[in-house]
Amino acid sequence: MTASYSMVLPAARVFKCLSVPSSPAISATTTLQEIASYHQKGIAKVVLKKGKTQLFRNGSPMVYSRAVDRIIGRPPPKTGDVVLVADGTEKPIGWGVFNSSSMFCVRLMQLEEEATRDPSCALNVEKLLEARIYAAIQLRRSLGLPSANTNAYRLVNSEGDRLSGLIVDIFGDLAVIASSAAWVEKYKTQIQACISRIDGINYISWRPSIEILKEEGVYLSNFKELHSQTSLQRVKVMENGISYFISLEGQKTGFYADQRENRHFISTIVDDQRVLDMYCYSGGFALNAACGGARNVTGVDSSLLALDLAKENVVLNNLDPGKVSFLRCDAADFMKDAVSKNETWDIVIMDPPKLAPRRKVLQNAYGMYRNLNSLAMLLTKQGGLLMTCSCSGAMTRSGMFLNVLQAAASNVGRKVTVLRQAGAACDHPIDPSYPEGAYLSNILLRVL
């Protein structure tokens, strides 16, 4: 099947969820080394350097090349091959999928202790996929997802669901699969088959992260989008009782489900308030503010596609267009102009795009976040509220976001207090052994 930037395929409805993978006839005390010995072709072994083992035994999911001492196996493993990961004595501590091109040479899939307790998925990517996706479904169901009021949510959150490099967002009967690892591309057919068996899923859209995959040694730039009569351009979803049109040509997977709980919170504090939603995209925060009883809502974004969706979403929810308006403008330019006119709002929301995609640009990002937030604070009336966000993992992990906000306030002679700190919604689980997964900061400030 030809890969594409955003390929939508029909998926047969199956009115039965994925079943728990059955266990093979292997003793519950069987070790990974013993299971590996059953493989006729043999399985290569990636041996870690002295002092590096504990990090990965504790669950860190990606083995970087500099942590590797040697690789045992002839011929050497190729990208996508299953390998054992072992300590300096060559005793396996787990297994994963190899990559000869990436700085992360192994994505750890399962630890030795887990394989010993339950060997049903040991050294078998397809069975592990089924087990992990089944577990992800069960977790979301325990969180009340989907529900009568919400059918847009994250089903698989990469490392948080122990499938590093794989993201699956559910939008009604559409599953959008985002791939950012070579092993995900290799097992594309199996992943699609697994997702298509989920009750209620009729369509699948595969969205490879082209630039990230290049770092994985996977080049898809020559593949063109597949157009067919079954292709979906957009879908209608519901989140917390509010309806949205989602464009499959939009950003990321098409919708930012990570802010669901923060959007709902906004709806509870906006009664009779004037609200400004910067970087509003398709109107998530703005719509929640309008539905929450805001007196007036203004949304600003530079994307015409996003604003067209936002305006349609106002009509979709039978909201008064006289109370909700959207403007196409650069955010900084809009705020500078509004400051020059002494305009203020009761509540300002600022959710900019990722300004620090990598740690090496973090210093520059400090300045950008500071300047944008200084402007936002000037637009917040005295005693008003500013909800400001950073989706830059490097910024969140640096622990400096609050310092940046304090500096922003000091720059313009304002004083701020922190009322609320939040991150991504609960369907975006984080593995504590992979803190990089905690990328979103959402801070509510009182501005004096």
Solvent accessible surface area in square Angstrom, and as a share of the most:
residue,aa,sasa,rsa
1,M,162,0.72
2,T,80,0.47
3,A,11,0.08
4,S,3,0.02
5,Y,88,0.33
6,S,16,0.10
7,M,1,0.00
8,V,6,0.03
9,L,32,0.16
10,P,84,0.53
11,A,12,0.09
12,A,80,0.62
13,R,107,0.39
14,V,54,0.31
15,F,157,0.65
16,K,144,0.61
17,C,26,0.15
18,L,10,0.05
19,S,81,0.53
20,V,96,0.55
21,P,21,0.13
22,S,93,0.60
23,S,78,0.50
24,P,49,0.31
25,A,115,0.89
26,I,47,0.24
27,S,66,0.43
28,A,64,0.50
29,T,103,0.60
30,T,8,0.05
31,T,50,0.29
32,L,0,0.00
33,Q,77,0.34
34,E,83,0.37
35,I,7,0.04
36,A,8,0.06
37,S,82,0.53
38,Y,140,0.53
39,H,77,0.34
40,Q,187,0.83
41,K,205,0.87
42,G,48,0.46
43,I,36,0.18
44,A,12,0.09
45,K,27,0.11
46,V,0,0.00
47,V,0,0.00
48,L,1,0.01
49,K,80,0.34
50,K,198,0.84
51,G,76,0.73
52,K,68,0.29
53,T,18,0.11
54,Q,97,0.43
55,L,84,0.42
56,F,0,0.00
57,R,84,0.31
58,N,98,0.50
59,G,20,0.19
60,S,15,0.10
61,P,14,0.09
62,M,19,0.09
63,V,0,0.00
64,Y,55,0.21
65,S,55,0.35
66,R,188,0.69
67,A,0,0.00
68,V,21,0.12
69,D,76,0.40
70,R,94,0.34
71,I,64,0.33
72,I,68,0.34
73,G,22,0.21
74,R,203,0.74
75,P,118,0.74
76,P,83,0.52
77,P,16,0.10
78,K,140,0.60
79,T,52,0.31
80,G,1,0.01
81,D,40,0.21
82,V,30,0.17
83,V,0,0.00
84,L,2,0.01
85,V,0,0.00
86,A,0,0.00
87,D,21,0.11
88,G,43,0.41
89,T,114,0.66
90,E,63,0.28
91,K,125,0.53
92,P,9,0.06
93,I,5,0.02
94,G,0,0.00
95,W,0,0.00
96,G,0,0.00
97,V,2,0.01
98,F,15,0.06
99,N,8,0.04
100,S,78,0.50
101,S,70,0.45
102,S,10,0.06
103,M,124,0.55
104,F,56,0.23
105,C,11,0.07
106,V,0,0.00
107,R,21,0.08
108,L,17,0.09
109,M,3,0.01
110,Q,12,0.05
111,L,27,0.14
112,E,23,0.10
113,E,85,0.38
114,E,32,0.15
115,A,0,0.00
116,T,37,0.21
117,R,167,0.61
118,D,71,0.37
119,P,11,0.07
120,S,7,0.04
121,C,7,0.04
122,A,9,0.07
123,L,8,0.04
124,N,54,0.28
125,V,5,0.03
126,E,84,0.38
127,K,72,0.30
128,L,3,0.01
129,L,3,0.01
130,E,54,0.24
131,A,26,0.20
132,R,29,0.10
133,I,0,0.00
134,Y,53,0.20
135,A,56,0.43
136,A,2,0.01
137,I,10,0.05
138,Q,76,0.34
139,L,69,0.35
140,R,2,0.01
141,R,127,0.46
142,S,88,0.57
143,L,71,0.36
144,G,40,0.38
145,L,13,0.07
146,P,76,0.48
147,S,56,0.36
148,A,102,0.79
149,N,87,0.45
150,T,7,0.04
151,N,47,0.24
152,A,0,0.00
153,Y,17,0.07
154,R,30,0.11
155,L,4,0.02
156,V,0,0.00
157,N,15,0.08
158,S,15,0.09
159,E,21,0.09
160,G,20,0.19
161,D,15,0.08
162,R,94,0.34
163,L,0,0.00
164,S,4,0.02
165,G,3,0.03
166,L,0,0.00
167,I,43,0.22
168,V,0,0.00
169,D,0,0.00
170,I,8,0.04
171,F,1,0.00
172,G,24,0.23
173,D,50,0.26
174,L,0,0.00
175,A,0,0.00
176,V,0,0.00
177,I,0,0.00
178,A,17,0.14
179,S,0,0.00
180,S,27,0.17
181,A,0,0.00
182,A,6,0.05
183,W,5,0.02
184,V,0,0.00
185,E,26,0.12
186,K,108,0.46
187,Y,25,0.09
188,K,17,0.07
189,T,95,0.55
190,Q,60,0.27
191,I,0,0.00
192,Q,16,0.07
193,A,43,0.33
194,C,2,0.01
195,I,0,0.00
196,S,22,0.14
197,R,89,0.32
198,I,17,0.09
199,D,64,0.33
200,G,19,0.19
201,I,4,0.02
202,N,31,0.16
203,Y,61,0.23
204,I,5,0.03
205,S,0,0.00
206,W,0,0.00
207,R,40,0.15
208,P,12,0.08
209,S,36,0.23
210,I,31,0.16
211,E,115,0.51
212,I,86,0.44
213,L,1,0.00
214,K,68,0.29
215,E,95,0.43
216,E,8,0.04
217,G,34,0.33
218,V,27,0.16
219,Y,147,0.56
220,L,14,0.07
221,S,59,0.38
222,N,138,0.71
223,F,73,0.30
224,K,169,0.71
225,E,70,0.32
226,L,82,0.41
227,H,138,0.61
228,S,54,0.35
229,Q,191,0.85
230,T,60,0.35
231,S,29,0.19
232,L,44,0.22
233,Q,99,0.44
234,R,96,0.35
235,V,18,0.10
236,K,116,0.49
237,V,3,0.02
238,M,63,0.28
239,E,0,0.00
240,N,52,0.27
241,G,40,0.38
242,I,11,0.06
243,S,13,0.09
244,Y,0,0.00
245,F,44,0.18
246,I,3,0.01
247,S,8,0.05
248,L,4,0.02
249,E,115,0.51
250,G,13,0.12
251,Q,82,0.36
252,K,133,0.56
253,T,6,0.03
254,G,3,0.03
255,F,9,0.04
256,Y,69,0.26
257,A,3,0.02
258,D,13,0.07
259,Q,4,0.02
260,R,13,0.05
261,E,74,0.33
262,N,2,0.01
263,R,11,0.04
264,H,93,0.42
265,F,55,0.23
266,I,0,0.00
267,S,21,0.14
268,T,86,0.50
269,I,52,0.26
270,V,0,0.00
271,D,105,0.54
272,D,81,0.42
273,Q,54,0.24
274,R,74,0.27
275,V,0,0.00
276,L,0,0.00
277,D,1,0.01
278,M,0,0.00
279,Y,50,0.19
280,C,7,0.04
281,Y,26,0.10
282,S,6,0.04
283,G,0,0.00
284,G,9,0.09
285,F,11,0.05
286,A,0,0.00
287,L,0,0.00
288,N,3,0.01
289,A,0,0.00
290,A,19,0.14
291,C,63,0.38
292,G,21,0.20
293,G,35,0.34
294,A,8,0.06
295,R,121,0.44
296,N,47,0.24
297,V,1,0.00
298,T,15,0.09
299,G,0,0.00
300,V,0,0.00
301,D,17,0.09
302,S,71,0.46
303,S,34,0.22
304,L,94,0.47
305,L,78,0.39
306,A,1,0.01
307,L,2,0.01
308,D,64,0.33
309,L,8,0.04
310,A,0,0.00
311,K,101,0.43
312,E,65,0.29
313,N,0,0.00
314,V,6,0.04
315,V,109,0.62
316,L,45,0.22
317,N,29,0.15
318,N,141,0.72
319,L,33,0.16
320,D,75,0.39
321,P,96,0.60
322,G,66,0.64
323,K,106,0.45
324,V,8,0.05
325,S,51,0.33
326,F,16,0.07
327,L,80,0.40
328,R,150,0.55
329,C,43,0.26
330,D,75,0.39
331,A,8,0.06
332,A,27,0.21
333,D,80,0.42
334,F,26,0.11
335,M,0,0.00
336,K,117,0.49
337,D,70,0.37
338,A,2,0.01
339,V,44,0.25
340,S,86,0.55
341,K,125,0.53
342,N,134,0.69
343,E,65,0.29
344,T,55,0.32
345,W,9,0.03
346,D,16,0.08
347,I,3,0.01
348,V,0,0.00
349,I,0,0.00
350,M,1,0.00
351,D,33,0.17
352,P,3,0.02
353,P,79,0.49
354,K,92,0.39
355,L,31,0.15
356,A,0,0.00
357,P,89,0.56
358,R,120,0.44
359,R,184,0.67
360,K,172,0.73
361,V,48,0.27
362,L,19,0.09
363,Q,137,0.61
364,N,106,0.54
365,A,0,0.00
366,Y,36,0.14
367,G,17,0.16
368,M,86,0.39
369,Y,0,0.00
370,R,78,0.28
371,N,82,0.42
372,L,20,0.10
373,N,0,0.00
374,S,10,0.06
375,L,25,0.13
376,A,0,0.00
377,M,0,0.00
378,L,58,0.29
379,L,0,0.00
380,T,1,0.00
381,K,87,0.37
382,Q,143,0.63
383,G,28,0.27
384,G,3,0.03
385,L,34,0.17
386,L,0,0.00
387,M,0,0.00
388,T,0,0.00
389,C,0,0.00
390,S,0,0.00
391,C,29,0.17
392,S,0,0.00
393,G,9,0.09
394,A,8,0.06
395,M,0,0.00
396,T,33,0.19
397,R,94,0.34
398,S,42,0.27
399,G,57,0.55
400,M,76,0.34
401,F,9,0.04
402,L,69,0.34
403,N,84,0.43
404,V,10,0.06
405,L,1,0.01
406,Q,85,0.38
407,A,39,0.30
408,A,0,0.00
409,A,0,0.00
410,S,77,0.49
411,N,92,0.47
412,V,39,0.23
413,G,70,0.67
414,R,46,0.17
415,K,115,0.49
416,V,14,0.08
417,T,59,0.34
418,V,64,0.37
419,L,96,0.48
420,R,55,0.20
421,Q,117,0.52
422,A,31,0.24
423,G,30,0.29
424,A,30,0.24
425,A,1,0.01
426,C,64,0.39
427,D,0,0.00
428,H,9,0.04
429,P,29,0.18
430,I,84,0.43
431,D,30,0.16
432,P,124,0.78
433,S,31,0.20
434,Y,37,0.14
435,P,75,0.47
436,E,71,0.32
437,G,22,0.21
438,A,33,0.26
439,Y,55,0.21
440,L,12,0.06
441,S,13,0.08
442,N,0,0.00
443,I,8,0.04
444,L,5,0.03
445,L,1,0.00
446,R,107,0.39
447,V,0,0.00
448,L,62,0.31
